[in-house]
Amino acid sequence: MIRIKARAPTGRAIVLPTVWGAVAVGYKFGCPLAQQDGLGARIATSAVFFAVGTGLVCHVRRTLLRELRLARRAARAAQNVVLRPLPPRLDGIDVAAAQLSADRGASVGGDLYEVIATEHGVRVVMGDVRGHGLAALGTVAALLGSFREAAHDEPELGRVLRRLDRALARHLRERSRAEHPANGAADLGNPVAEEFVTVLLLEIGRDGELRALNCGHPWPYLVSGARVEPLLAGDPLPPLGPFPLPAELEVLSCGRLHPGESLVLFTDGAEDARDPHGRFFPLPAALRDAVGEQPVSPQTVLRTLFRALLHHTAGRPTDDVAVLVLRNGRARGELSCPGSARPAGTHR
C-alpha cells in the first residue's frame, strides 16, 4: 500500500499564527484605544481584528496549498514509477500510450498497461482496476511487477495470466490484513474481497501473429488504413479476483497484425465517457477521424483521440481512461530474428 505522510509543522508554520494571535491579544488588552467605547475606537478595533483574521486565513490557505502541491507531486512520482513511460519502438512495433485520471489534479488512476519485447514475442498487458486514485495504485503495482517478470520467464501466455492471478490474490490478502486486521483474510464481508481487475493479454509474434487472453476487458480495435473494426476473438473470461481461473486456458488466435496496421487498446472509461447530455463517446468514429486517409503515427492517433475525448466530456471524465496504440512498423517481408528482441527499457 502507498501512503503519503504529512510533514511535521515547520517553525514558520507555528511562529506566524502565534505572532498574529499575540498582536490581537496585545492590542485588545494593551492598547488604550481598544478600551474606549467611541465609534472611532470600535471601528479601529474591528479593523485590527479583521486584519488579524485575514492574515490567519491567508496563512492557513498558503499552508494547505503547499501541502496539496506536495501530495500531487508525490502522486505523480509514484505513478511514473509504477506506470513507467513506454519506449516509442519495441522490436519493430511502434508504441504510444497515455492515461487520464478521473481524480482532477491527482494524475493517478487504476488503469495499467505495459509492453515488453521478449524472446517469445512482444507481450502486452492492458488492465483496469476497480476504482481509481491512490487506493488502486497498489494493485496496479502488484500486477505490473508480476507481469514484467512473467513475460520473460513464462513461454506460454496462459502461465503469464496465472502469475498475474496469483499476484493479485496475494496482494488482496495482504491489503485485507493491513486494512482490516480484526476480520481475518478470508472474511467475505471485507470490502477488499469485492475487488476485481479486467485484464487483456496480447502476444505479437515475429510474423505478426496475434494471440490473446481476455479477462473481462474490452477488445481492442484493429486499424488498417482508414478501416476501423473491433478485434473480436471469442467470449472473454471473468475478471481476475472474484472467480478462479479455469483449469484449462485456451489462448485465442486473433489473426495477424500486418505491417502498417495498428491495434488500439483502451479501458472502458473511453467507451463509457459521456457528454453533458449523457451521450457515450463514439470511439470508433473518433478513431476513423484520427487516422483519416493517410497513415499516421501512434502518437498522433493518441493526441487526436484524447483531444476528442476531453472535448466530448467538457474536460471532466468521470472514470480513468488509458489508451495504448501499437503499430506494426516492420517493412513487409521483414521478420525479427530471435536475437532482436530487446528489453523493455531500450528501443531502436
C-alpha positions as CSV (number, residue, x, y, z in Angstrom):
1,M,0.0,0.0,0.0
2,I,1.2,3.5,-0.8
3,R,1.0,6.1,1.9
4,I,1.8,9.8,1.8
5,K,2.8,11.1,5.2
6,A,2.1,14.7,6.2
7,R,5.1,16.7,7.2
8,A,5.6,17.9,10.7
9,P,4.8,21.6,11.1
10,T,7.7,23.8,10.4
11,G,8.9,26.6,12.7
12,R,7.4,29.2,10.4
13,A,4.1,27.4,10.4
14,I,4.0,27.6,14.2
15,V,5.5,31.1,14.7
16,L,3.3,33.1,12.3
17,P,0.0,32.1,13.8
18,T,1.5,32.8,17.3
19,V,2.6,36.2,16.2
20,W,-0.8,37.1,14.7
21,G,-2.5,35.9,17.9
22,A,-0.1,37.9,20.1
23,V,-0.8,41.0,18.1
24,A,-4.6,40.6,18.6
25,V,-4.3,39.9,22.3
26,G,-1.8,42.7,22.8
27,Y,-4.0,45.2,21.1
28,K,-7.1,44.1,23.0
29,F,-5.5,44.3,26.5
30,G,-2.6,46.7,26.0
31,C,-3.8,49.4,23.7
32,P,-5.8,52.3,25.3
33,L,-7.8,52.7,22.1
34,A,-9.2,49.2,22.5
35,Q,-10.6,50.1,25.9
36,Q,-12.7,53.1,24.6
37,D,-16.4,52.8,23.6
38,G,-16.5,55.5,21.0
39,L,-17.4,54.8,17.4
40,G,-13.9,55.5,16.1
41,A,-12.3,53.2,18.6
42,R,-14.7,50.4,17.7
43,I,-14.0,50.8,14.0
44,A,-10.3,50.7,14.7
45,T,-10.6,47.6,16.8
46,S,-12.7,45.9,14.2
47,A,-10.2,46.8,11.5
48,V,-7.4,45.3,13.6
49,F,-9.2,42.1,14.3
50,F,-10.3,41.9,10.6
51,A,-6.6,42.3,9.5
52,V,-5.5,39.6,12.0
53,G,-8.2,37.2,10.9
54,T,-7.4,37.8,7.2
55,G,-3.7,37.2,7.9
56,L,-4.5,33.9,9.6
57,V,-6.8,32.7,6.9
58,C,-4.2,33.6,4.2
59,H,-1.5,31.8,6.1
60,V,-3.7,28.6,6.5
61,R,-4.6,28.8,2.8
62,R,-1.0,29.0,1.7
63,T,0.0,26.1,4.0
64,L,-2.8,23.9,2.7
65,L,-2.0,24.7,-1.0
66,R,1.7,23.9,-0.3
67,E,0.7,20.5,1.2
68,L,-1.6,19.9,-1.8
69,R,1.2,20.6,-4.3
70,L,3.5,18.2,-2.4
71,A,0.8,15.5,-2.3
72,R,0.2,15.9,-6.1
73,R,4.0,15.8,-6.8
74,A,4.3,12.6,-4.8
75,A,1.3,11.1,-6.6
76,R,2.8,11.9,-10.0
77,A,6.2,10.5,-8.9
78,A,4.5,7.2,-7.7
79,Q,2.5,7.0,-10.9
80,N,5.6,7.5,-13.1
81,V,7.5,4.7,-11.2
82,V,4.6,2.2,-11.4
83,L,3.2,3.1,-14.8
84,R,6.6,4.0,-16.4
85,P,6.7,5.7,-19.8
86,L,7.0,3.3,-22.7
87,P,9.7,3.5,-25.4
88,P,8.5,4.6,-28.8
89,R,9.6,1.4,-30.5
90,L,10.0,-2.2,-29.4
91,D,11.2,-5.0,-31.7
92,G,9.6,-3.3,-34.8
93,I,6.4,-2.3,-33.0
94,D,5.7,1.4,-32.7
95,V,4.2,2.2,-29.3
96,A,2.3,5.2,-27.8
97,A,0.3,5.2,-24.5
98,A,-1.3,7.7,-22.2
99,Q,-3.5,7.6,-19.1
100,L,-6.0,10.2,-17.9
101,S,-7.1,10.1,-14.2
102,A,-10.7,10.9,-13.1
103,D,-9.2,12.4,-9.9
104,R,-8.7,16.0,-11.1
105,G,-5.1,17.1,-10.4
106,A,-4.1,13.7,-8.9
107,S,-2.5,12.2,-12.1
108,V,-3.2,8.8,-10.5
109,G,-5.6,6.2,-11.8
110,G,-6.4,2.5,-11.7
111,D,-5.6,1.7,-15.3
112,L,-2.5,-0.3,-16.2
113,Y,-0.5,-1.1,-19.3
114,E,2.9,-2.4,-20.3
115,V,4.6,-3.6,-23.5
116,I,7.7,-5.8,-23.3
117,A,9.8,-7.3,-26.1
118,T,10.7,-10.9,-25.1
119,E,12.1,-14.0,-26.8
120,H,8.5,-15.2,-27.1
121,G,7.4,-12.1,-29.0
122,V,6.1,-8.7,-27.9
123,R,3.9,-9.2,-25.0
124,V,1.3,-6.6,-23.9
125,V,-0.9,-6.2,-20.9
126,M,-3.9,-3.8,-20.5
127,G,-6.0,-3.7,-17.4
128,D,-8.4,-1.8,-15.3
129,V,-8.5,-2.0,-11.5
130,R,-11.9,-1.4,-9.9
131,G,-11.9,2.2,-8.6
132,H,-9.3,4.8,-9.1
133,G,-6.9,7.1,-7.2
134,L,-4.2,6.1,-4.7
135,A,-6.3,3.2,-3.4
136,A,-6.0,1.4,-6.8
137,L,-2.3,2.2,-7.3
138,G,-1.1,-0.6,-5.1
139,T,-3.0,-3.2,-7.1
140,V,-1.6,-1.7,-10.3
141,A,1.9,-2.0,-8.9
142,A,1.4,-5.6,-7.9
143,L,0.1,-6.7,-11.3
144,L,2.7,-4.8,-13.3
145,G,5.5,-6.1,-11.2
146,S,4.3,-9.7,-11.8
147,F,3.8,-9.2,-15.5
148,R,7.3,-7.7,-16.0
149,E,8.9,-10.9,-14.7
150,A,6.4,-13.4,-16.0
151,A,6.5,-12.0,-19.6
152,H,10.2,-13.0,-19.8
153,D,10.1,-16.2,-17.7
154,E,6.9,-18.0,-19.0
155,P,6.9,-19.4,-22.5
156,E,3.1,-19.8,-22.5
157,L,0.7,-16.9,-22.3
158,G,-1.6,-18.8,-20.1
159,R,1.1,-19.2,-17.4
160,V,1.6,-15.5,-17.5
161,L,-2.1,-14.9,-16.7
162,R,-1.9,-17.4,-13.9
163,R,1.1,-15.5,-12.4
164,L,-1.0,-12.3,-12.6
165,D,-3.9,-14.0,-10.9
166,R,-1.7,-15.3,-8.0
167,A,-0.1,-11.9,-7.6
168,L,-3.5,-10.2,-7.3
169,A,-4.7,-12.7,-4.8
170,R,-1.6,-12.3,-2.7
171,H,-1.9,-8.5,-2.8
172,L,-5.5,-8.5,-1.8
173,R,-4.8,-10.8,1.2
174,E,-2.0,-8.6,2.4
175,R,-4.2,-5.5,1.9
176,S,-7.0,-7.1,3.7
177,R,-4.8,-7.9,6.7
178,A,-3.4,-4.3,6.7
179,E,-6.8,-2.5,6.4
180,H,-9.0,-4.9,8.5
181,P,-6.7,-6.9,10.8
182,A,-9.6,-8.0,13.1
183,N,-11.6,-9.5,10.3
184,G,-9.2,-12.1,9.0
185,A,-8.0,-12.7,5.5
186,A,-10.9,-14.9,4.5
187,D,-13.7,-12.6,5.5
188,L,-16.1,-12.3,2.5
189,G,-17.7,-9.2,4.1
190,N,-14.4,-7.3,3.8
191,P,-14.6,-4.7,1.0
192,V,-11.3,-5.9,-0.3
193,A,-13.0,-9.2,-1.2
194,E,-15.0,-7.4,-3.8
195,E,-12.0,-6.0,-5.7
196,F,-11.5,-7.2,-9.3
197,V,-9.3,-6.4,-12.3
198,T,-10.1,-6.7,-16.0
199,V,-7.0,-7.8,-18.0
200,L,-6.2,-8.3,-21.6
201,L,-3.0,-10.1,-22.5
202,L,-1.7,-9.9,-26.1
203,E,1.3,-11.6,-27.8
204,I,2.5,-10.3,-31.1
205,G,4.7,-12.9,-32.8
206,R,7.6,-12.2,-35.0
207,D,5.4,-12.8,-38.1
208,G,2.7,-10.6,-36.7
209,E,0.6,-13.4,-35.4
210,L,-1.8,-12.2,-32.6
211,R,-2.6,-14.4,-29.6
212,A,-4.8,-13.2,-26.7
213,L,-6.3,-14.0,-23.3
214,N,-9.1,-11.7,-22.2
215,C,-10.4,-11.5,-18.6
216,G,-13.4,-9.2,-18.9
217,H,-11.6,-6.4,-20.7
218,P,-12.9,-4.6,-23.9
219,W,-11.4,-6.0,-27.1
220,P,-9.1,-3.6,-29.0
221,Y,-9.8,-2.0,-32.3
222,L,-7.8,-3.0,-35.4
223,V,-6.9,-0.1,-37.6
224,S,-6.0,-0.9,-41.2
225,G,-5.7,2.2,-43.4
226,A,-9.0,4.1,-42.9
227,R,-10.8,1.0,-41.7
228,V,-11.5,0.6,-38.0
229,E,-13.1,-2.6,-36.7
230,P,-13.2,-4.4,-33.3
231,L,-10.8,-7.4,-32.9
232,L,-13.2,-10.0,-31.6
233,A,-11.7,-13.4,-30.8
234,G,-14.4,-15.0,-28.6
235,D,-16.1,-14.6,-25.3
236,P,-13.8,-13.2,-22.5
237,L,-13.1,-14.9,-19.2
238,P,-14.4,-13.4,-16.0
239,P,-12.3,-10.6,-14.5
240,L,-9.4,-11.6,-12.1
241,G,-10.3,-11.6,-8.4
242,P,-13.8,-12.8,-7.8
243,F,-13.5,-16.2,-9.6
244,P,-10.7,-18.7,-10.0
245,L,-9.3,-19.2,-13.5
246,P,-10.4,-22.4,-15.3
247,A,-8.2,-25.4,-15.2
248,E,-7.5,-25.2,-19.0
249,L,-6.8,-21.8,-20.5
250,E,-7.3,-21.6,-24.2
251,V,-5.2,-18.9,-25.8
252,L,-7.2,-17.3,-28.6
253,S,-5.8,-16.7,-32.1
254,C,-6.7,-13.3,-33.4
255,G,-5.2,-13.4,-36.9
256,R,-2.2,-11.2,-37.8
257,L,-1.1,-7.6,-37.4
258,H,0.3,-6.8,-40.8
259,P,2.9,-4.1,-41.5
260,G,1.3,-0.7,-41.3
261,E,-1.7,-1.9,-39.3
262,S,-2.4,-0.8,-35.7
263,L,-4.1,-2.0,-32.6
264,V,-5.8,0.4,-30.2
265,L,-6.2,-0.9,-26.7
266,F,-8.3,1.0,-24.2
267,T,-10.0,0.8,-20.8
268,D,-13.8,1.0,-20.6
269,G,-13.6,4.6,-19.4
270,A,-13.0,5.6,-23.1
271,E,-16.2,4.0,-24.4
272,D,-18.3,4.9,-21.3
273,A,-17.3,8.6,-21.3
274,R,-20.4,10.8,-21.7
275,D,-21.0,14.3,-22.7
276,P,-23.2,16.7,-20.7
277,H,-26.3,15.3,-22.5
278,G,-25.5,11.7,-21.5
279,R,-24.3,10.5,-24.9
280,F,-21.5,8.0,-25.0
281,F,-18.2,8.8,-26.6
282,P,-18.1,7.5,-30.2
283,L,-14.7,5.8,-30.0
284,P,-14.8,4.1,-33.5
285,A,-15.8,7.3,-35.2
286,A,-13.1,9.2,-33.3
287,L,-10.5,6.6,-34.4
288,R,-11.6,7.0,-38.0
289,D,-11.2,10.7,-37.8
290,A,-7.8,10.3,-36.2
291,V,-6.3,8.0,-38.9
292,G,-8.0,9.7,-41.8
293,E,-6.8,8.5,-45.2
294,Q,-3.1,8.8,-44.6
295,P,-1.0,6.6,-42.3
296,V,-0.3,8.4,-39.1
297,S,2.0,7.7,-36.1
298,P,0.6,6.2,-32.9
299,Q,1.5,9.4,-31.1
300,T,-0.7,11.4,-33.5
301,V,-3.6,8.9,-33.1
302,L,-3.2,9.2,-29.3
303,R,-3.2,13.0,-29.2
304,T,-6.2,13.3,-31.5
305,L,-8.2,10.7,-29.6
306,F,-7.6,12.3,-26.2
307,R,-8.4,15.8,-27.6
308,A,-11.7,14.4,-28.9
309,L,-12.4,12.7,-25.6
310,L,-11.8,15.8,-23.5
311,H,-13.9,17.8,-25.8
312,H,-16.7,15.3,-25.6
313,T,-16.7,15.2,-21.7
314,A,-16.1,19.0,-21.4
315,G,-12.8,18.3,-19.8
316,R,-14.3,16.3,-16.9
317,P,-14.2,12.5,-17.5
318,T,-15.9,10.5,-14.7
319,D,-13.6,7.4,-15.0
320,D,-10.0,6.7,-15.6
321,V,-9.1,6.4,-19.3
322,A,-6.0,4.6,-20.7
323,V,-5.2,4.2,-24.4
324,L,-2.4,2.1,-25.9
325,V,-1.6,2.2,-29.6
326,L,0.5,-0.5,-31.2
327,R,1.6,-0.2,-34.9
328,N,3.5,-2.8,-36.8
329,G,6.3,-0.7,-38.1
330,R,8.2,-3.6,-39.8
331,A,8.7,-3.5,-43.5
332,R,6.7,-6.0,-45.5
333,G,8.5,-9.4,-45.6
334,E,10.7,-8.4,-42.6
335,L,10.8,-10.8,-39.7
336,S,12.6,-10.1,-36.5
337,C,15.1,-12.8,-35.6
338,P,15.2,-14.4,-32.2
339,G,18.1,-12.3,-31.1
340,S,16.4,-9.0,-31.9
341,A,14.0,-8.9,-29.0
342,R,15.1,-6.0,-26.8
343,P,14.4,-5.3,-23.2
344,A,11.5,-3.0,-22.4
345,G,13.8,-0.2,-21.5
346,T,15.5,0.1,-24.9
347,H,14.3,1.0,-28.3
348,R,15.6,1.5,-31.8
